[in-house]
């Protein structure tokens, strides 16, 4: 599946139901296997580093776990992949904010070190 085209990912409502009902370790392994690369590649293409992209995968999975019970799978209204990539996009924006905050902190620390 590593070389699979992301557009060929077929949503399995049975997997979504398993994940939304409760703690299903096998279901989450399946989720990461099916969707993890999609989320990571999306984050990399947005300009994140490998480490930041890995964080996005993890944070997106947490968000999915929290919000999936509210999600109603109806491909006529919103495809799961669209919903998932929206969740991912928000986590990517969070990573850019963290990056900029860290850069400002480092610049401030460097300025403090250079002042008399």
ZIWOUR-V131315 format. One record per residue. N is the residue number from 1. RES is the residue in three letters. SS is DSSP state (a for helix, b for strand, c for the rest). PSI is psi in whole degrees, -180 to 180 (999 if undefined). D_CENTER is the distance of its C-alpha to the mean C-alpha in whole Angstrom. Layout:
# ZIWOUR-V131315
n-><N;N>
res-><RES;RES>
ss-><SS;SS>
psi-><PSI;PSI>
d_center-><D_CENTER;D_CENTER>
This chain:
# ZIWOUR-V131315
n-><1;2;3;4;5;6;7;8;9;10;11;12;13;14;15;16;17;18;19;20;21;22;23;24;25;26;27;28;29;30;31;32;33;34;35;36;37;38;39;40;41;42;43;44;45;46;47;48;49;50;51;52;53;54;55;56;57;58;59;60;61;62;63;64;65;66;67;68;69;70;71;72;73;74;75;76;77;78;79;80;81;82;83;84;85;86;87;88;89;90;91;92;93;94;95;96;97;98;99;100;101;102;103;104;105;106;107;108;109;110;111;112;113;114;115;116>
res-><UNK;UNK;UNK;UNK;UNK;UNK;UNK;UNK;UNK;UNK;UNK;UNK;UNK;UNK;UNK;UNK;UNK;UNK;UNK;UNK;UNK;UNK;UNK;UNK;UNK;UNK;UNK;UNK;UNK;UNK;UNK;UNK;UNK;UNK;UNK;UNK;UNK;UNK;UNK;UNK;UNK;UNK;UNK;UNK;UNK;UNK;UNK;UNK;UNK;UNK;UNK;UNK;UNK;UNK;UNK;UNK;UNK;UNK;UNK;UNK;UNK;UNK;UNK;UNK;UNK;UNK;UNK;UNK;UNK;UNK;UNK;UNK;UNK;UNK;UNK;UNK;UNK;UNK;UNK;UNK;UNK;UNK;UNK;UNK;UNK;UNK;UNK;UNK;UNK;UNK;UNK;UNK;UNK;UNK;UNK;UNK;UNK;UNK;UNK;UNK;UNK;UNK;UNK;UNK;UNK;UNK;UNK;UNK;UNK;UNK;UNK;UNK;UNK;UNK;UNK;UNK>
ss-><c;c;c;c;c;a;a;a;c;c;c;c;a;a;a;a;a;a;a;a;a;c;c;c;a;a;a;a;a;a;a;a;a;a;a;a;a;a;a;a;a;a;a;a;a;c;c;c;c;a;a;a;a;a;a;a;a;a;a;a;a;a;a;a;a;a;a;a;a;a;c;c;c;b;c;c;c;b;c;a;a;a;a;a;a;a;a;a;a;a;a;a;a;a;a;a;a;a;a;a;a;a;a;a;a;a;a;a;a;a;a;a;a;a;c;c>
psi-><-14;-32;7;145;130;-29;-15;-1;123;128;131;105;-31;-38;-44;-41;-43;-42;-32;-19;-38;-164;109;91;-42;-38;-41;-35;-42;-43;-49;-39;-42;-44;-14;-46;-38;-49;-46;-46;-39;-42;-41;-44;-25;-13;11;157;170;-44;-44;-40;-39;-40;-41;-41;-47;-46;-34;-42;-39;-44;-41;-45;-38;-39;-11;-37;-25;-20;131;112;110;97;-20;-26;-52;121;150;-42;-37;-47;-45;-44;-26;-45;-43;-44;-41;-38;-33;-45;-39;-42;-41;-39;-44;-42;-48;-38;-43;-39;-42;-41;-43;-39;-40;-40;-41;-40;-41;-39;-29;-11;147;999>
d_center-><18;17;19;18;18;15;17;19;16;18;17;19;19;21;18;16;19;19;16;17;20;20;19;19;18;19;17;14;15;15;12;10;13;13;9;8;10;9;5;7;10;8;8;11;13;12;14;12;14;13;13;10;8;8;8;4;4;6;6;3;6;9;8;9;11;13;13;14;17;18;16;19;19;21;20;23;21;18;16;13;11;12;11;8;7;9;6;4;7;8;6;7;11;11;11;13;15;15;16;19;20;21;23;25;25;26;29;30;31;32;35;36;37;39;41;44>
